[in-house]
Amino acid sequence: SCFDVRYYHLDVRIDPAKEFIEGSNAILFSVVKDFDRMQIDLSSALGIQKIFLDGGNPLPFAREFNAVFLQLPAILAKGSVHELTVLYSGTPLPARRPPWEGGISWSRDSTGNPWVVVTCQGSAGANIWWPTKDHQSDKPDSMMISVTVPRGLMDVSNGRLRKVTELSDGWTRSDWFVSRPINNYNATINIGKYAHFSDTYVNGDTLTLDYYVLPSHLERARVQFRQVKGMMAAFEKYFGKYPFSRDGYKLIESPHTGMEHQSAVAYGNWYIQG
């Protein structure tokens, strides 16, 4: 409770063949009360290479299960703003019964392409795949999610796609920006060979609707997802306007039964009614 997260930039490279993740998370935070020792969270299945505060020398740290305790070189004063950067890598715990028992699902679609998604609400927590302040009371004001995947695959995450970069090694990096506060368990990845189509929903303003599905299910999805506009109208009538219009609305086909990731909903009902 001594610090308040303002912004995350999660930047990861995910290798489905090796079931391996590596990268960094930059945590911008403001100090709520003076401190010189702080905690972040990362699954003990993942290793930490280095941690930096404000670009300085690597910090000493100690681990107790999924908790990481940092000893800072000086007291951070109330009201000051700082950036902590964590470099990490490893093999995240696999999901045993997604979405109910969380982790990474290292799946393949019916044509053999990698199909990788994450579910981490409940017992797992977001620390199962990225370093974070893993408490639902502290949402960042905004977040950048940068995901690098092998050639021929794409990643779909929360928010708006800012940029796609083809790297010199043949891998592809996608930068997604989330403009609204987001629970860390809602930050997501969806890696696969997707087909994409889009629509709009107009109710005073215009909401973009984007759909990412397996290519073999494209025509079924075009029919099934016609229900989205009626669903949106019903929910807005009874609960108010869709709150994430700046970040759009996406449905993304998943290999499990689905989950409510903010602005990037995982869909897994196999295109059946009810």
Long-range contacts (C-beta under 8 A, 24 or more apart in sequence): 1-32, 1-33, 2-31, 2-32, 2-33, 2-34, 2-35, 2-38, 3-29, 3-30, 3-31, 3-32, 3-35, 3-38, 3-76, 3-133, 4-29, 4-30, 4-32, 4-138, 5-29, 5-133, 5-138, 5-139, 5-140, 6-30, 6-81, 6-140, 6-141, 7-140, 7-141, 7-142, 7-143, 7-144, 8-132, 8-140, 8-143, 8-144, 8-184, 8-187, 9-143, 9-144, 9-146, 10-130, 10-143, 10-144, 10-145, 10-146, 10-187, 11-144, 11-146, 12-130, 12-146, 12-147, 12-148, 12-189, 13-147, 13-148, 13-149, 13-171, 14-116, 14-147, 14-148, 14-149, 14-155, 14-189, 14-191, 15-150, 16-106, 16-114, 16-116, 16-149, 16-150, 16-153, 16-191, 17-114, 17-150, 18-91, 19-91, 19-92, 19-94, 19-104, 19-106, 20-89, 20-90, 20-91, 21-46, 21-89, 21-90, 21-91, 21-92, 21-104, 21-129, 22-88, 22-89, 22-90, 23-87, 23-88, 23-89, 23-148, 24-85, 24-86, 24-87, 24-88, 25-85, 25-86, 25-88, 25-130, 25-131, 25-132, 26-83, 26-84, 26-85, 27-83, 27-84, 27-85, 27-86, 27-131, 27-132, 27-133, 28-81, 28-82, 28-83, 28-140, 29-81, 29-82, 29-83, 29-84, 29-133, 30-79, 30-80, 30-81, 30-82, 31-76, 31-77, 31-78, 31-79, 31-80, 31-81, 31-82, 32-78, 33-78, 34-75, 34-76, 34-77, 34-78, 35-72, 35-75, 35-76, 36-71, 36-72, 36-74, 36-75, 36-76, 37-69, 37-70, 37-71, 37-72, 38-69, 38-70, 38-72, 38-84, 39-67, 39-68, 39-69, 39-70, 39-133, 40-68, 40-70, 40-84, 40-86, 40-131, 40-132, 40-133, 41-66, 41-67, 41-68, 41-125, 41-126, 41-127, 41-131, 41-132, 41-133, 41-134, 42-66, 42-68, 42-86, 42-88, 42-127, 42-130, 42-131, 42-132, 43-92, 43-93, 43-127, 43-128, 43-129, 45-90, 45-91, 45-92, 45-93, 45-128, 46-88, 46-89, 46-90, 46-91, 46-92, 46-129, 47-88, 47-89, 47-90, 48-86, 48-87, 48-88, 48-131, 49-87, 49-88, 49-89, 50-86, 50-87, 51-84, 51-85, 51-86, 51-87, 52-84, 52-85, 53-82, 53-83, 53-84, 54-82, 54-83, 55-83, 55-85, 66-125, 66-127, 66-134, 68-131, 86-131, 88-130, 88-131, 92-128, 92-129, 93-124, 93-128, 95-119, 95-256, 98-255, 98-256, 98-257, 99-256, 99-257, 99-258, 99-259, 99-266, 102-128, 103-128, 103-129, 104-128, 104-129, 105-254, 105-255, 105-256, 107-255, 109-192, 109-193, 109-214, 109-255, 110-214, 110-216, 111-193, 111-216, 113-152, 113-153, 113-192, 113-193, 114-150, 114-153, 114-191, 114-192, 115-191, 115-192, 115-255, 116-189, 116-190, 116-191, 116-192, 117-188, 117-189, 117-190, 117-191, 117-254, 117-255, 117-256, 117-266, 118-188, 118-189, 119-256, 119-259, 119-266, 120-185, 121-185, 121-259, 125-185, 126-184, 126-185, 126-187, 130-184, 130-187, 132-184, 133-184, 134-184, 136-183, 136-184, 136-185, 139-181, 139-182, 139-183, 139-184, 140-181, 140-182, 140-184, 141-181, 142-177, 142-178, 142-179, 142-180, 142-181, 143-177, 143-178, 143-182, 143-187, 144-175, 144-176, 144-177, 144-178, 145-175, 145-176, 145-177, 145-178, 145-187, 145-189, 146-173, 146-174, 146-175, 146-176, 147-173, 147-174, 147-176, 147-189, 147-191, 148-172, 148-173, 148-174, 149-174, 149-191, 152-193, 153-191, 153-192, 153-193, 154-191, 154-192, 154-193, 154-194, 154-212, 155-189, 155-190, 155-191, 156-189, 156-190, 156-194, 156-212, 156-250, 156-252, 156-264, 157-187, 157-188, 157-189, 157-190, 157-264, 158-182, 158-186, 158-187, 158-188, 158-247, 158-261, 158-262, 158-263, 158-264, 159-247, 159-248, 159-263, 159-264, 160-246, 160-247, 160-248, 178-247, 178-262, 178-263, 179-246, 179-247, 180-243, 180-244, 180-246, 180-247, 180-262, 180-263, 182-262, 183-262, 186-260, 186-261, 186-262, 187-261, 188-259, 188-261, 188-264, 188-266, 190-252, 190-254, 190-264, 190-266, 194-252, 194-253, 197-221, 197-222, 199-225, 199-228, 199-229, 201-228, 201-229, 201-232, 201-249, 203-232, 203-233, 203-236, 203-241, 204-241, 205-245, 207-232, 207-242, 207-245, 207-248, 207-249, 208-248, 208-249, 209-248, 209-249, 209-250, 209-251, 210-248, 210-249, 210-250, 210-251, 211-250, 211-251, 211-252, 212-250, 212-251, 212-252, 212-253, 213-251, 213-252, 213-253, 214-253, 217-253, 217-271, 220-271, 221-253, 221-271, 224-271, 225-251
